Amino acid sequence: MAEPPRPRTPAEKVAQMSGSIEKPSIDGRHSAADRVVEANLYGDHVVSGEVPIMKREGSIVVNIEDTLRNYEDHVDSITFNRSVHNAMRKFARNLILRKIKSGQSSSSAADTVAQQRKLQLEQFVKATKVLLLTYEKIYESKEPVDLATKRMLGPQLQYFVNCMLSKFNFKNRVAVRALKFYADSLLLLGELVKAEETLETAQNIAFQCFNPTDMDLYDILRDRANVLTRLGNKEETAGILEQCITIIEQLDGEDMLLKETDLLNELAQVHVNTGNLAYANTLLERSLSIRESIHGPSGLEICETLGRLAMLRNKMGEPVQAHSQLQRVMRIQERHDVPRHEFSGTLCNMAAVNAALGEHEKSKVLYQSVLATQERQYGQWYPEIATTLSNLAMVHMALGEYEEARDALNRTRKIRSRIYGKNHPLVASTLTNLASVIYTMGDFKEAMNLNEQALEIQNACYPDAHPLVAVTLKNMAMIENSTGNLDKAKALYERVLRMEEAIYGELHPAVASTLNNLADTVLEQGETAKAAVLFQRAMETNEIVFGKDHPDIARNLNNLGRAFKEMGDYEGAKSKLTQALDMKQKRYGDSHVNLVPTLMNLGDLFNLTKQ
C-alpha cells in the first residue's frame, strides 16, 4: 500500500509560491554542491521541487564568508533581462494574492518586489564573490590538492556562469573573471573546446565593456591564445598574441616591457611549431635584447629567453651552440643561488641537448637528478614529475632499456590519471608514448590497443586535424607496416600527410617525417620510383626549413641512397650514401652509433657491385 503524501512544511509552501524564479539547468544534473550554491543564491527559501537538504546558515559558502572583508573588487551595475523582469512580476503577483487572502494591504507590493529583487541580487553577487575569491587563491597553484579543489569547484562555476549569462544579463568584470576561472576548470578536465568557447565569450564581453588597454582583457586574450595553441590552431594563436603585444606597447613601465618579452617568447614558440624557425629566432633575439637592456647580460631574468634560444638552436640542428647557451644559463643561475628544484627546467633542457648530441647516458643522469630533486621537493604526485618521467622514458628507449622506459611511462600514466582524470589529453599523450615502447618490445597487438585508447581520448578533446592526433595515427601506421598490412599503413600515412599539410602547410618537419615514412612503405611495396620521389621531397622540405647541414638531411640522403639501390641505380646510390656518411662523420666522429645505418647500406651496395 502506498504511503499517503506527507503534509507540506511552511518552508515548502513558501517555496511553491516563489518557484517562478527559475533555475538554469546544468546539463540535467543537480548535485548537492549545486543545492549549496542555490541555498546561498535564493536565501533561506528552499528551491521549489527540492527536498530541504540545507539552508543558508549551514552551507560551506557561509563558513568562508569572512574572506569577503578582504575582497574589494568593484561590481559594475547589473542589468536585468526580460525573463528576469517577467519572473519578478509573477513572483510579485503571487505575493500580492497571498497578502490579499490573509487580509493584508497590497499598497506596498511595489516596494516588496523592489526589495526582493535587490535582496536576490545582493545574495547572488555576494555568493559569486566568495566563489571567485576561493578559486583566485589557488588559480596558479599546481599542488595536487589545489588541482583537485579546482576540479571540484568547476560545477559551481558552471552554475554561476549560467546564471550570469541566462538569468542576469551580466556584462562586467565579475562575469569575465567567472568565465576565466570556469575555463581553467574545464582545462583540468581536458575539455579544451569548451574552454576555448568559454574564453571567447569572456573575450567578447571584455571587448564590449573594457577599455582597449585594460589588463583584464589582456589576460583573457593570453588565456585564449594558450588554449588555441593546445588545440593546434596556430594562426589564430599568433593573431591573438599580436593583439596582446599591441595592447602592451600602448602602456608604459618596465613591467609592461617584461610582459612584451613574455609575449614575444610565446609568439616565437608558435612560429617554431609552424616550422618558421628563422622568424622565431628573430622574435627571441628581440626579447633577449629587451631583457638585457633592463637587467643586464647577467640578470636572472634573461635565463628563460636564453633557454628558449638554446632549444631553438637544438631544433635547428645546432646542439653544440645550444649546449653553450645552456651553460651560460646555468652560470647565471648559480651566481644568483637559484634553489636546486628551480634549476630543473635548465637541467631538462641540457638533458635534451645531450640526447641530440648522442650522449644518452649523460642525458639519463640529468633526468634522474631532476626527478630526485622534484620528488624531495613535491612528493610523488606532482605534475612536473610526470613530465620528467616521460622524458626519462625516451632516453631509456634510446639506450635500449625498454623495460625501464615502460615502467617510467606507466608511472607517468598513473600520476596524470590521478591528477587530471583518465580522459585527459596528457593521459592520451602518455598512452601514445607507451605504445611506442611496447611496439619496440615486439608486442604489436598491445601497442595498437594503447594507440586506439589514446585516439579515442584525443578525438573527444581535439578538432579533427590536430598535431597529436596525427602522431597517434602515424604510430598506428607504423604498426600496420610492421605486421605486413602495407595497404592499411599506406592509407594511414596518406591520411596523416593530408592532416599535417592542413595544419602546417607543405614546408614543415612533421610533413617531411611523414613523407619519409610513406616512402618506406611504398618502397616495401616495390614502387621504387615513387619512393625516390617522396624521399626527395622530404629532403627538399628539410633543406628549406633547416638548411643543408642539418642532421635530418643526412638521414634523407641515406634514404634516397636506399631507393636508388633498389632501382638499380648503383652510382646514384653510392653518391647519396657517401654524402650521408661524410655529414655524419663531420658531426659525430668516426665511431658514433648514428653512422651504423649508412655503413650497412654501403656494405649492401658494395656486395651487390662486388666492390
C-alpha positions as CSV (number, residue, x, y, z in Angstrom):
1,M,0.0,0.0,0.0
2,A,1.4,3.4,-1.0
3,E,2.2,5.8,1.8
4,P,-0.1,8.9,2.0
5,P,1.7,12.2,1.0
6,R,3.2,13.9,4.0
7,P,1.9,17.4,4.9
8,R,3.9,20.3,3.4
9,T,6.1,22.3,5.7
10,P,5.7,26.1,5.9
11,A,9.1,26.4,4.1
12,E,7.9,24.2,1.2
13,K,4.7,26.3,0.9
14,V,6.8,29.4,0.6
15,A,9.0,27.7,-1.9
16,Q,6.0,26.7,-4.0
17,M,4.9,30.3,-4.2
18,S,8.4,31.6,-5.1
19,G,9.1,28.8,-7.5
20,S,8.5,31.1,-10.5
21,I,12.1,32.3,-10.3
22,E,13.6,29.6,-12.5
23,K,17.0,27.9,-12.0
24,P,19.3,27.5,-15.0
25,S,19.9,23.8,-15.8
26,I,23.3,22.3,-15.6
27,D,23.3,19.5,-18.2
28,G,20.3,17.9,-16.5
29,R,22.3,17.4,-13.2
30,H,21.5,18.7,-9.8
31,S,24.2,17.8,-7.2
32,A,24.5,18.5,-3.6
33,A,27.1,21.2,-4.4
34,D,24.6,22.9,-6.7
35,R,22.0,22.9,-3.9
36,V,24.5,24.5,-1.6
37,V,25.0,27.3,-4.1
38,E,21.2,27.6,-4.6
39,A,20.7,28.0,-0.9
40,N,23.1,30.9,-0.9
41,L,21.6,32.4,-4.1
42,Y,18.0,32.3,-3.1
43,G,18.4,33.0,0.6
44,D,16.6,30.9,3.3
45,H,13.9,29.6,1.0
46,V,14.2,26.1,-0.3
47,V,14.0,25.9,-4.1
48,S,10.7,24.6,-5.4
49,G,10.7,20.8,-6.1
50,E,13.7,20.0,-3.9
51,V,13.9,18.3,-0.6
52,P,15.1,20.8,2.0
53,I,18.7,19.5,2.4
54,M,20.3,22.5,3.9
55,K,19.7,26.2,4.5
56,R,21.9,29.1,4.1
57,E,23.2,29.1,7.7
58,G,24.7,25.7,7.4
59,S,26.3,26.0,3.9
60,I,30.0,25.8,3.1
61,V,30.0,29.2,1.5
62,V,28.9,30.9,4.7
63,N,31.8,29.3,6.5
64,I,34.3,31.2,4.4
65,E,32.2,34.4,4.3
66,D,34.8,36.2,6.5
67,T,37.1,36.3,3.4
68,L,34.8,38.8,1.9
69,R,36.1,41.5,4.2
70,N,39.4,41.5,2.3
71,Y,37.8,41.4,-1.1
72,E,37.3,44.8,-2.6
73,D,36.5,44.0,-6.2
74,H,34.2,46.6,-7.8
75,V,30.9,45.2,-9.1
76,D,29.5,47.0,-12.1
77,S,25.8,47.8,-12.3
78,I,23.8,44.7,-13.3
79,T,21.0,44.9,-15.9
80,F,18.1,42.5,-15.7
81,N,16.9,41.0,-18.9
82,R,13.3,40.5,-19.9
83,S,12.9,37.0,-18.5
84,V,14.0,38.1,-15.0
85,H,11.5,41.0,-15.1
86,N,8.8,38.6,-16.0
87,A,9.8,36.2,-13.2
88,M,9.8,39.1,-10.8
89,R,6.3,40.3,-11.9
90,K,5.0,36.7,-11.4
91,F,6.6,36.5,-8.0
92,A,5.0,39.8,-7.0
93,R,1.6,38.7,-8.2
94,N,1.7,35.6,-6.1
95,L,2.9,37.6,-3.1
96,I,0.1,40.1,-3.5
97,L,-2.6,37.4,-3.8
98,R,-1.2,35.8,-0.7
99,K,-1.4,39.0,1.2
100,I,-4.9,39.8,0.0
101,K,-6.1,36.3,1.1
102,S,-4.6,36.9,4.5
103,G,-6.3,40.3,4.7
104,Q,-3.2,42.4,4.2
105,S,-3.0,45.6,2.2
106,S,-1.4,45.4,-1.3
107,S,-0.3,49.1,-1.3
108,S,3.4,48.1,-0.5
109,A,3.6,45.5,-3.2
110,A,5.9,47.5,-5.5
111,D,8.3,48.1,-2.6
112,T,8.2,44.4,-1.7
113,V,9.2,43.5,-5.3
114,A,12.0,46.0,-5.4
115,Q,13.3,44.8,-2.0
116,Q,13.1,41.2,-3.1
117,R,14.9,41.9,-6.4
118,K,17.6,43.8,-4.5
119,L,18.0,41.1,-2.0
120,Q,18.4,38.4,-4.6
121,L,20.9,40.5,-6.4
122,E,22.9,41.1,-3.3
123,Q,22.8,37.4,-2.4
124,F,23.9,36.4,-5.9
125,V,26.8,38.9,-6.1
126,K,27.9,38.0,-2.6
127,A,28.0,34.3,-3.3
128,T,29.7,34.9,-6.6
129,K,32.4,37.0,-4.9
130,V,33.1,34.2,-2.4
131,L,33.4,31.6,-5.1
132,L,35.7,33.7,-7.3
133,L,37.9,34.6,-4.3
134,T,38.2,30.9,-3.3
135,Y,39.2,30.0,-6.9
136,E,41.5,33.0,-7.3
137,K,43.6,31.9,-4.3
138,I,44.5,28.6,-6.0
139,Y,44.3,29.7,-9.6
140,E,48.1,29.5,-10.3
141,S,48.8,26.6,-8.0
142,K,50.0,23.2,-9.3
143,E,49.7,21.4,-5.9
144,P,47.7,18.2,-6.4
145,V,45.2,19.2,-3.6
146,D,44.6,22.6,-5.2
147,L,44.1,21.0,-8.6
148,A,41.5,18.6,-7.1
149,T,39.8,21.6,-5.4
150,K,39.6,23.5,-8.8
151,R,38.1,20.5,-10.4
152,M,35.5,20.2,-7.6
153,L,34.6,23.9,-8.0
154,G,34.0,23.5,-11.7
155,P,30.3,22.6,-11.5
156,Q,29.7,25.5,-9.1
157,L,31.4,27.9,-11.5
158,Q,29.3,26.5,-14.3
159,Y,26.1,27.1,-12.3
160,F,27.1,30.8,-11.6
161,V,28.2,31.3,-15.3
162,N,24.8,30.0,-16.4
163,C,23.0,32.4,-14.0
164,M,25.1,35.3,-15.2
165,L,24.5,34.7,-18.9
166,S,20.9,33.4,-18.9
167,K,19.2,34.8,-15.9
168,F,21.1,38.0,-15.2
169,N,22.5,39.9,-18.2
170,F,25.9,40.2,-16.6
171,K,28.4,42.1,-18.8
172,N,31.0,43.3,-16.4
173,R,34.4,42.4,-14.8
174,V,32.8,39.8,-12.4
175,A,31.4,37.9,-15.4
176,V,34.7,37.9,-17.2
177,R,36.5,36.6,-14.2
178,A,34.0,33.9,-13.6
179,L,34.3,32.8,-17.2
180,K,38.1,32.8,-16.9
181,F,38.0,30.5,-13.9
182,Y,35.4,28.3,-15.4
183,A,37.6,27.8,-18.5
184,D,40.5,26.9,-16.2
185,S,38.4,24.2,-14.5
186,L,37.4,22.8,-17.9
187,L,41.1,22.6,-19.0
188,L,41.8,20.4,-15.9
189,L,39.1,18.1,-17.2
190,G,40.7,18.1,-20.7
191,E,37.7,19.8,-22.3
192,L,39.7,22.1,-24.5
193,V,37.0,23.0,-27.0
194,K,34.5,24.1,-24.2
195,A,37.3,26.0,-22.5
196,E,38.1,27.9,-25.7
197,E,34.4,28.7,-26.3
198,T,34.1,30.0,-22.7
199,L,37.1,32.2,-23.1
200,E,35.8,33.5,-26.4
201,T,32.6,34.5,-24.6
202,A,34.7,36.3,-22.0
203,Q,36.7,38.0,-24.7
204,N,33.6,39.3,-26.4
205,I,32.2,40.7,-23.1
206,A,35.6,42.3,-22.4
207,F,35.8,43.9,-25.9
208,Q,32.3,45.4,-25.3
209,C,32.8,46.7,-21.8
210,F,36.5,47.3,-21.2
211,N,39.0,49.9,-22.3
212,P,41.1,48.6,-25.2
213,T,44.2,48.6,-23.0
214,D,42.5,47.0,-20.0
215,M,44.7,44.3,-18.4
216,D,41.7,42.0,-17.7
217,L,41.1,42.0,-21.5
218,Y,44.8,41.3,-22.0
219,D,44.7,38.3,-19.5
220,I,41.7,36.8,-21.3
221,L,43.4,37.1,-24.7
222,R,46.5,35.4,-23.2
223,D,44.5,32.5,-21.8
224,R,42.6,32.0,-25.0
225,A,45.9,32.0,-27.0
226,N,47.2,29.3,-24.7
227,V,44.1,27.1,-25.3
228,L,44.2,27.7,-29.0
229,T,47.8,26.5,-29.0
230,R,46.8,23.3,-27.4
231,L,44.0,22.9,-29.9
232,G,46.6,23.2,-32.7
233,N,45.1,26.5,-34.1
234,K,48.4,28.2,-34.6
235,E,47.3,31.0,-37.0
236,E,44.6,32.3,-34.6
237,T,47.0,31.9,-31.7
238,A,49.5,34.1,-33.5
239,G,46.9,36.7,-34.2
240,I,45.7,36.9,-30.6
241,L,49.3,37.2,-29.3
242,E,50.0,40.0,-31.7
243,Q,46.8,41.7,-30.3
244,C,48.3,41.3,-26.8
245,I,51.6,42.9,-28.0
246,T,49.6,45.9,-29.4
247,I,47.9,46.4,-26.0
248,I,51.2,46.2,-24.1
249,E,53.0,48.6,-26.4
250,Q,50.5,51.3,-25.6
251,L,51.3,51.1,-21.9
252,D,54.3,52.5,-20.1
253,G,56.5,50.9,-17.4
254,E,59.2,48.4,-17.0
255,D,56.7,45.7,-16.1
256,M,55.0,46.2,-19.5
257,L,58.3,45.7,-21.3
258,L,58.7,42.4,-19.4
259,K,55.2,41.4,-20.4
260,E,56.1,42.2,-24.0
261,T,59.1,39.8,-23.8
262,D,56.9,37.1,-22.5
263,L,54.6,37.6,-25.4
264,L,57.5,37.5,-27.9
265,N,58.7,34.3,-26.4
266,E,55.2,32.7,-26.8
267,L,54.8,34.0,-30.3
268,A,58.2,32.6,-31.1
269,Q,57.1,29.2,-29.9
270,V,54.0,29.4,-32.2
271,H,56.4,30.0,-35.2
272,V,58.6,27.2,-34.1
273,N,55.6,24.9,-34.2
274,T,54.7,26.0,-37.7
275,G,58.3,25.5,-38.9
276,N,59.1,29.2,-39.3
277,L,62.4,28.9,-37.3
278,A,64.1,31.9,-38.7
279,Y,61.3,34.3,-37.7
280,A,61.1,32.6,-34.3
281,N,64.8,33.3,-33.8
282,T,64.2,36.9,-34.7
283,L,61.5,37.2,-32.0
284,L,63.6,35.6,-29.3
285,E,66.6,37.8,-30.1
286,R,64.3,40.8,-29.8
287,S,63.0,39.5,-26.4
288,L,66.5,38.9,-25.2
289,S,67.6,42.4,-26.2
290,I,64.8,44.0,-24.2
291,R,65.5,41.9,-21.1
292,E,69.3,42.6,-21.3
293,S,68.6,46.3,-21.6
294,I,66.7,46.2,-18.3
295,H,68.6,43.6,-16.3
296,G,72.0,43.4,-17.9
297,P,73.7,40.4,-19.6
298,S,74.0,38.5,-16.2
299,G,70.5,39.1,-14.9
300,L,68.5,36.1,-13.8
301,E,65.5,37.4,-15.8
302,I,67.2,36.7,-19.1
303,C,67.5,33.0,-18.4
304,E,64.1,31.9,-19.8
305,T,64.7,33.6,-23.1
306,L,68.2,32.2,-23.3
307,G,66.9,28.8,-22.6
308,R,64.3,29.1,-25.4
309,L,67.0,30.3,-27.8
310,A,69.1,27.3,-26.9
311,M,66.3,24.8,-27.6
312,L,65.6,26.6,-30.9
313,R,69.3,26.1,-31.8
314,N,68.9,22.4,-30.9
315,K,65.9,22.1,-33.1
316,M,67.8,23.8,-36.0
317,G,70.5,21.1,-35.8
318,E,73.0,23.1,-33.8
319,P,73.3,21.2,-30.5
320,V,76.8,22.4,-29.7
321,Q,75.7,26.1,-29.8
322,A,72.6,25.1,-27.8
323,H,74.8,23.4,-25.2
324,S,77.0,26.6,-24.9
325,Q,73.9,28.8,-24.3
326,L,72.6,26.5,-21.6
327,Q,75.9,26.5,-19.9
328,R,75.6,30.3,-19.8
329,V,72.1,30.0,-18.3
330,M,73.5,27.6,-15.6
331,R,76.3,30.0,-14.7
332,I,73.8,32.9,-14.2
333,Q,71.5,30.7,-12.1
334,E,74.4,29.5,-9.9
335,R,75.6,33.1,-9.4
336,H,72.1,34.0,-8.2
337,D,71.9,31.0,-5.9
338,V,68.8,29.6,-7.6
339,P,67.4,26.7,-5.5
340,R,68.0,23.3,-6.9
341,H,64.4,22.5,-7.6
342,E,64.0,25.7,-9.6
343,F,67.1,24.6,-11.7
344,S,65.1,21.7,-13.1
345,G,64.0,23.4,-16.3
346,T,67.6,24.2,-17.3
347,L,68.8,20.7,-16.5
348,C,66.0,19.1,-18.5
349,N,66.9,21.3,-21.5
350,M,70.6,20.3,-21.1
351,A,69.5,16.6,-21.0
352,A,67.5,17.1,-24.3
353,V,70.6,18.7,-25.9
354,N,72.8,15.9,-24.7
355,A,70.4,13.4,-26.3
356,A,70.6,15.3,-29.5
357,L,74.4,15.0,-29.3
358,G,74.0,11.3,-28.8
359,E,75.2,11.4,-25.2
360,H,72.2,9.5,-23.8
361,E,74.0,8.3,-20.6
362,K,74.6,12.0,-19.7
363,S,71.0,12.8,-20.5
364,K,69.8,9.9,-18.3
365,V,71.9,11.1,-15.3
366,L,70.5,14.6,-15.6
367,Y,66.9,13.5,-15.8
368,Q,67.4,11.2,-12.9
369,S,68.9,14.0,-10.9
370,V,65.9,16.3,-11.7
371,L,63.5,13.6,-10.8
372,A,65.1,13.0,-7.4
373,T,65.0,16.8,-6.7
374,Q,61.4,17.1,-7.6
375,E,60.4,14.1,-5.5
376,R,62.1,15.5,-2.5
377,Q,60.5,18.9,-3.0
378,Y,57.0,18.0,-4.1
379,G,56.4,14.3,-3.2
380,Q,55.3,11.6,-5.6
381,W,52.2,13.1,-7.3
382,Y,53.3,16.4,-8.8
383,P,52.6,17.3,-12.5
384,E,56.2,18.1,-13.4
385,I,57.3,14.7,-12.1
386,A,55.2,13.1,-14.8
387,T,56.9,15.3,-17.4
388,T,60.3,14.4,-16.2
389,L,59.4,10.7,-16.1
390,S,58.1,10.9,-19.7
391,N,61.4,12.5,-20.9
392,L,63.5,9.9,-19.0
393,A,61.5,7.1,-20.7
394,M,62.5,8.4,-24.1
395,V,66.2,8.3,-23.1
396,H,65.7,4.8,-21.8
397,M,64.3,4.0,-25.2
398,A,67.3,5.4,-27.0
399,L,69.6,3.3,-24.8
400,G,67.6,0.1,-25.4
401,E,66.3,0.0,-21.8
402,Y,62.8,-0.8,-22.8
403,E,61.5,-2.2,-19.5
404,E,62.8,0.9,-17.7
405,A,61.1,3.1,-20.3
406,R,57.8,1.1,-19.9
407,D,57.9,1.4,-16.1
408,A,58.6,5.2,-16.3
409,L,55.6,5.7,-18.6
410,N,53.3,3.5,-16.6
411,R,54.1,5.7,-13.6
412,T,53.6,8.8,-15.7
413,R,50.2,7.5,-16.7
414,K,49.2,6.9,-13.0
415,I,50.2,10.4,-12.0
416,R,48.4,12.1,-14.8
417,S,45.3,10.0,-14.4
418,R,45.1,10.7,-10.7
419,I,45.6,14.5,-11.2
420,Y,43.6,15.1,-14.4
421,G,41.3,12.1,-14.8
422,K,41.7,9.1,-17.2
423,N,40.3,11.0,-20.3
424,H,42.7,14.0,-20.3
425,P,44.8,14.8,-23.4
426,L,48.0,14.4,-21.3
427,V,47.0,10.8,-20.5
428,A,46.4,10.3,-24.2
429,S,50.0,11.5,-25.0
430,T,51.4,9.1,-22.3
431,L,49.5,6.2,-23.9
432,T,50.9,7.1,-27.3
433,N,54.5,7.1,-25.9
434,L,53.8,3.9,-24.0
435,A,52.6,2.3,-27.2
436,S,55.9,3.2,-28.9
437,V,57.8,1.4,-26.2
438,I,55.5,-1.7,-26.3
439,Y,55.8,-1.7,-30.1
440,T,59.6,-1.6,-29.9
441,M,59.4,-4.6,-27.4
442,G,57.5,-6.5,-30.1
443,D,54.0,-6.6,-28.7
444,F,52.2,-5.1,-31.7
445,K,48.7,-6.1,-30.5
446,E,49.1,-4.3,-27.2
447,A,50.7,-1.3,-28.9
448,M,47.8,-0.9,-31.3
449,N,45.4,-1.2,-28.4
450,L,47.1,1.6,-26.5
451,N,47.1,3.8,-29.6
452,E,43.4,3.2,-30.1
453,Q,42.8,4.3,-26.5
454,A,44.8,7.4,-27.0
455,L,43.0,8.2,-30.2
456,E,39.6,7.8,-28.6
457,I,40.6,10.4,-25.9
458,Q,42.1,12.8,-28.5
459,N,39.0,12.6,-30.8
460,A,36.9,13.7,-27.8
461,C,39.3,16.6,-26.9
462,Y,40.7,18.0,-30.1
463,P,39.4,19.1,-33.5
464,D,39.7,16.6,-36.4
465,A,43.0,17.9,-37.6
466,H,45.4,18.1,-34.6
467,P,49.2,17.5,-34.4
468,L,48.8,14.9,-31.6
469,V,46.1,13.0,-33.4
470,A,48.5,12.9,-36.4
471,V,51.2,11.4,-34.2
472,T,48.9,8.7,-32.9
473,L,47.8,7.8,-36.4
474,K,51.4,7.8,-37.6
475,N,52.2,5.3,-34.8
476,M,49.3,3.1,-35.8
477,A,50.5,3.2,-39.4
478,M,53.9,2.0,-38.3
479,I,52.4,-1.0,-36.5
480,E,50.4,-1.9,-39.6
481,N,53.6,-1.7,-41.7
482,S,55.4,-3.9,-39.2
483,T,52.7,-6.5,-39.3
484,G,52.7,-6.7,-43.1
485,N,49.5,-4.7,-43.6
486,L,51.1,-2.4,-46.1
487,D,47.9,-1.1,-47.7
488,K,46.5,-0.1,-44.4
489,A,49.8,1.5,-43.4
490,K,49.9,3.4,-46.7
491,A,46.3,4.7,-46.2
492,L,47.0,5.9,-42.7
493,Y,50.2,7.7,-43.7
494,E,48.4,9.4,-46.6
495,R,45.7,10.5,-44.1
496,V,48.3,11.8,-41.7
497,L,50.0,13.7,-44.6
498,R,46.8,15.4,-45.6
499,M,46.2,16.3,-42.0
500,E,49.7,17.7,-41.4
501,E,49.6,19.7,-44.6
502,A,46.3,21.2,-43.5
503,I,47.8,22.1,-40.1
504,Y,51.3,23.3,-41.1
505,G,51.4,23.7,-44.8
506,E,53.8,21.8,-47.0
507,L,57.0,23.1,-45.6
508,H,57.3,21.6,-42.1
509,P,59.5,19.0,-40.4
510,A,56.4,16.9,-39.5
511,V,55.4,16.8,-43.1
512,A,58.9,15.7,-44.1
513,S,58.9,12.9,-41.5
514,T,55.6,11.6,-42.8
515,L,56.9,11.7,-46.4
516,N,59.8,9.6,-45.3
517,N,57.5,7.0,-43.6
518,L,55.2,6.9,-46.6
519,A,58.2,6.4,-48.9
520,D,59.4,3.5,-46.7
521,T,56.0,1.8,-47.1
522,V,55.9,2.4,-50.8
523,L,59.4,1.1,-51.2
524,E,58.4,-2.1,-49.4
525,Q,55.5,-2.4,-51.9
526,G,58.1,-2.3,-54.7
527,E,57.2,1.2,-56.0
528,T,60.8,2.3,-56.0
529,A,60.5,5.3,-58.3
530,K,57.6,6.7,-56.3
531,A,59.5,6.1,-53.1
532,A,62.5,8.0,-54.5
533,V,60.2,11.0,-55.4
534,L,58.8,11.0,-51.8
535,F,62.3,10.8,-50.2
536,Q,63.5,13.6,-52.5
537,R,60.5,15.8,-51.5
538,A,61.2,15.1,-47.8
539,M,64.8,16.2,-48.2
540,E,63.9,19.4,-50.0
541,T,61.4,20.3,-47.3
542,N,64.1,19.8,-44.6
543,E,66.6,21.8,-46.6
544,I,64.2,24.8,-46.8
545,V,63.3,24.5,-43.1
546,F,66.7,23.7,-41.5
547,G,69.3,24.3,-44.1
548,K,71.6,21.8,-45.9
549,D,73.8,21.0,-42.8
550,H,71.1,19.7,-40.5
551,P,71.3,16.0,-39.3
552,D,68.0,15.2,-40.9
553,I,69.5,15.9,-44.3
554,A,72.0,13.1,-43.7
555,R,69.1,10.7,-42.9
556,N,67.3,11.9,-46.1
557,L,70.4,11.2,-48.2
558,N,70.6,7.7,-46.6
559,N,67.0,7.0,-47.5
560,L,67.5,8.3,-51.1
561,G,70.5,6.0,-51.4
562,R,68.4,3.0,-50.4
563,A,65.8,3.9,-53.0
564,F,68.4,4.3,-55.8
565,K,69.9,1.0,-54.8
566,E,66.5,-0.8,-55.1
567,M,66.0,0.9,-58.5
568,G,69.4,-0.5,-59.7
569,D,71.0,3.0,-59.9
570,Y,74.1,2.0,-58.0
571,E,76.2,5.0,-58.9
572,G,73.4,7.3,-57.7
573,A,73.0,5.2,-54.5
574,K,76.8,5.4,-53.8
575,S,76.8,9.2,-54.2
576,K,73.9,9.7,-51.8
577,L,75.2,7.2,-49.2
578,T,78.7,8.7,-49.3
579,Q,77.3,12.2,-48.8
580,A,75.3,11.0,-45.9
581,L,78.3,9.2,-44.3
582,D,80.5,12.3,-44.7
583,M,77.9,14.6,-43.0
584,K,77.6,12.1,-40.1
585,Q,81.3,11.8,-39.6
586,K,81.8,15.5,-39.5
587,R,79.0,15.9,-36.9
588,Y,79.6,12.8,-34.7
589,G,83.1,11.5,-35.5
590,D,84.1,8.0,-36.8
591,S,82.7,5.8,-34.1
592,H,79.2,7.0,-33.4
593,V,76.1,4.8,-33.4
594,N,74.3,7.1,-35.9
595,L,76.8,6.0,-38.6
596,V,75.6,2.4,-38.5
597,P,72.6,2.6,-40.9
598,T,74.5,4.3,-43.6
599,L,77.5,2.0,-43.2
600,M,75.2,-1.1,-43.5
601,N,73.6,0.3,-46.7
602,L,77.0,1.0,-48.2
603,G,78.0,-2.6,-47.3
604,D,75.0,-4.0,-49.1
605,L,75.7,-1.8,-52.1
606,F,79.3,-3.0,-52.3
607,N,78.2,-6.6,-52.0
608,L,75.8,-6.0,-55.0
609,T,78.5,-4.3,-57.1
610,K,81.3,-6.7,-55.9
611,Q,83.4,-3.8,-54.6
